[in-house]
């Protein structure tokens, strides 16, 4: 058998473009090249799709798209089961490449929210990760919370507002919530647009910031305790990684802290006893199933001082460098990075 053609899509018209580049570099360099043929498709910040055939290190330092001699416009054919990548060469010719599976290394909107997954499903091309519906649900914090709450797992008390709501409506709507509060875009990742507010006078600016990233804003009560995460891999038969713990001294786990860890620390495994770890894993699986996840996801929760589990969010494609949380949780059960990539692709092909 020949190599499996893996379309690795990176970048994206998203506020998480830079994160995607780091994840993509790690995945490309660790992929088993004897088994897989990586077909690199970059999406620029302006949303242009390009087949990239240059130096992989240029992806990491964000100069890949400047390499004009190695970038060619591409589209994925919507013709079902044709699995065609159509490449437009600079001499006017067209090249067709068959894609066996799509590996979308895209974080946030227009990549992790069901849009790309819908294109793959329309075309009949297998894709690593969650399907269209699950990706969309997990990206929507409000709908995800509502569905998970129906299983008996607690979610933070919250209210949702659109741009049409007046400041008076927002202030009145948050009267039943206790400060401090978190103001978040309903659909965004990597803590973009999130502000922790301690009093009502701070709400207006926080809401303006959140609206820069989405048309809806969710305002949640703070949960006392600490964050734990659970890495899950699989469709029906699931592989569960170690539970990790995020220690943030003051403030919250914002974008800067997530990718610098200047003040924060990640513990793998989490500093909890076996019984509580089992409960966290069981809750994570329930959430994974409830939201229709498949392929992979990282389920984030809070543990209160009374050891109550509170749902936070699901990342359907979390950060994926060799030092990121998801790979490290899987490493904790003996699944090394290259083997993890292999398993993810095989699980994607199963679907």
N, C-alpha and C positions, 0 to 999 in steps of 0.2 A: 504493500500500500504506500501511496505517496504521502507527503506531508499534508496536514490539515491547515487550510488557509484561514487565518484568524484576522478579521478586520478589527484592528485596535483603533478606536475612535477617541481622540483626546482634545483638550482645549475647551471650546464651546463659547457660545454667546451667553455668558453667565458671570456673575460676580465671583464665582469660584474657579475661574479660568486658570489662575496660577497654581492652585492646589492640584488641579487635574494634570498639569504638566509634570509635577513632581511624582505623582502616582504613576503616570504613564511611563516615565523614564525607568522607574523601579520595575514595573511589570515587563517592559520590553527587554530590559537587560537580564532579567531572571527567567525569561521564558525558555523552555527547552526547544532550541532551534533544530534539533534532530527530529523532533516530532511535529513541530508547528512552524508554519511560514507566516511571520507577522506582516500584515499589510497595513501600513500606517496611514491613517486618515486624520488630519488635523483640521479643526474648526477654529478659525481666527476669532478674535474678539468682536469683529463686525459680522460674524456669521458666515464667512466664506469657507466652503469645503475644499480641501486640497489633499491629494495623494502626496505623501512626503517620502522621499527615498534618500534623504541625506543622513548626516551624522546624528545619531541619537542624542548625543550630548547637547546639541542645539535645541532640542526640545526642553531639556531641563533649564537652560538659560534663556529660553524664550526668544531665540533668534531663528528658529526653524523656518518660519514663514518668509524670512528675508532671503533664503536660499532659492532664488528664482529658478535656477537650473534644475532643482530637484523637487519642485512643487508643480503639480498639475491639477487643474480643475476636475472634480469628480462628482458623480451622482450615483446613488444606489437605485437600481431599477425597481419600480413598484410592481413589475410583472411577477405574479406569484410563482414561487418555486424556481424562478430563473436564477436567483442568487447572483445577480450580475452587478459588479462595480464597473461603471462606465467612465473611462478616463479620456479626457480631451487633451491630446498632445499639442504642443506649440506649432507643429508643422501642419496642423489641420486634420490629422488622422485621429481615429478613435481606437482605444484599446479596451478589450473586455477581460476582466478578471473574475473568476468564480470565487464567491465567498462561502465558506462552510459554516462559519459562526461569527457573530459580532460580539466583541468584548468592549462594552462602552465604558471608558474610563472618564466619565463625565460626572461632575458633582453639581447639585443644585438644579436650577430651572433649565429647561430645554435640553435635558440629558438624563436627569434622575427623576423627572416628574411625570413620566409616561409618554412624552412626546416622541422621543426616539424609539421607545419600546413599541409604540403604535406603528411607526414606520416599518420596523422589523417584522411585526406580526402581519401587517398588510402584505409585505413582500414574501412572507413565509420563510424568513431566514432565522435560524435559531439564534438566541441571544443570551448571553450570560446575565443572570440576575432576574429581578422580579418582572412580571408582565405589566401590561399597560395599566390595568385597573389598580393593581396593588401599588405600583410606583406612584400613581396619582394620589391614592388615599394616604400613603405614608408621607408624601410631601405636604399634605394639607393637615396641619397640626390640629385644627378644630375637629374635622371629621374623624381623624384617627383617634382622638381622645374620646369622642362620643361612642365610637364602635367598641373600643377597648373597655370603656366604663360599663358597657352592657354585659361584659363577662364577669363583672364583680371586682375587677382590678381598678383601684382608684386612680383618677387623673386630677391634676390641679384644678381648682375652681377658676373659672375664666369667663370672659365676655369677648365677643367679636364685633368689630365695627368696620364699616366701609368708608370710602372717601366722602360719601353723601351725608354721613352723620355729622351733626353740629357738635361744637365743643361742649355745649350744654348737655346734649344727649350722652356724650362720652363720660362726662363727669357724673351724671346721674346714674349711668349704667355701671360705673365702677364703685358706687357707694357701698355695695354689699361686700366688696372685696377688702381684705385687710392688707395694709402695707407692711413690708415692701412688696412691689409688684414688678413683674417682668413684662415689658412691652415688646412684642415680636411681630415680624411679618408672618402671616399665616403660612405662606409658601416661600421658604428660603432656607438655606443651610449654612453651616460653618459659623453660626452665631452672627451673621450679617444682619445689621439693622436692629439688633437687640439691645435694650437699655434696661438697667435695673433702677427703678425709681423708689424713693423713700417717702415722698410727700406729693400731694396733689399738684402743687405748682410746677413740678417737674414733668408732668404728664404731656403737656402740649409739645414740647421739643422732642420728647421720646417718640411720640406718635408721628411727628413729621419725619423723623429718621426712619421709622419702620415703613412708612408709605413710600420711601424711595425704592423699596425692594418688592413691594406687592400692593395689590389693590385692596387687600383686607389686612386688618391688624387684630391680633389676639392679645388680650391683657390677662395675665395669669397671676395668681397668688404665689408668693415664694413658698417653697417647701423646705422646712428645716431638715437638715441631715446632709447626706452626701450622695454623689452620683455613682452608680455602678453601670457597667455595660456587659452585654452578653453577645458574643459572636456566634452566628448560626449559619450553617452551610447545608444546602440540600433542598430537594423537592418534597418527596414523601418521607424518605429515610433521612433523618437529620444528624449532622455532626455538630456537637455543641462545644465551643471552646471554653477556656477558663473565664470566670467572671473577673472583670477588672474594676478598679476603684479610682476615682478621680479626687485628688485632694487639692482644693483651691483655698489658699489662705486669704480670706476676704474677697469681696467682689464676686465675680462669676467666671465661668469658663468661656471667655470671649474669644473672638477670632485670633487675636494676637497670642493669647495663652495656649490655644489649641495647637498652634504650629511653632511656638517658641519654647513653651514650658519653662519660662523664666522664673515663675513663682510656683507653678503647680507641679504636682508629681502624680504619675500613674503607677499604681501598684497592681502587678499581675503575679499571683492571684490577689483578689481583694482580701482585705484584712477582716474577714468574717468567718464564722464557724461553718462547718460542713452542712449542718441542718439549714442554716439561712441561705447558704450558697445553692443548695438544692431547690429551695423555694424560689430564689431569683431565677434560676434556670427554667423551672416549670412555668413561671410567669412569662418569661421571655418567649418560650415556645407557644404558649397560649396567645400572646400578642402576635407572633409571627404567623400563626395559623389564622387568627381572626382577621388580619389585614391581607390575607391571601398571598403572603410572601413566598418566594421560591428562589432557588439559586443561592442567594446570600443576603444577609442583612445584619446590622448591628442594632440591637435593641437597648435603648438607654432608659434607665429608671433611677428613681431616688429611693434611698433607704432612710426612713425617719429615725429619730432617737428611740422610738418604740419598735423599731424593726418592721414597720409597715412599708410595703412596696407600693410606690407611686409611679405610674407610667409617665415618661417624659416624651420620647420620640423614637422613631425608627429611621435609621439611615440605610437606604436600599443600596447605595454604593458609597461606603465610608472611605476615608482617606486610606491610601494603599501603598505607602512607602514601606520600606523594610522596618521602620521604627514606628509605624502607625499602630493604633490600638487593635484593629481587627486582626491583622496578621500576627501580632504578638500574642493575642488571646489564643489563636490557633497554634502558634508555635509552642505555647504552654502545654498542649496535649500531644506534641510530637510531630505536628504538621509543619514542615519547613516551607519557606516562601515559594520555592519552585514547585514543590509538590502541591501546595495550596492552589497555585495557578492551574496546574494540570487538572486537579479535581474540579475546580470551578468550570473549566472549559468542558470537561466531560459531563458535568451536571447540566450545563447549558445545552449540550448536544442531545441529552436525554429528552429534553422538552420538545 
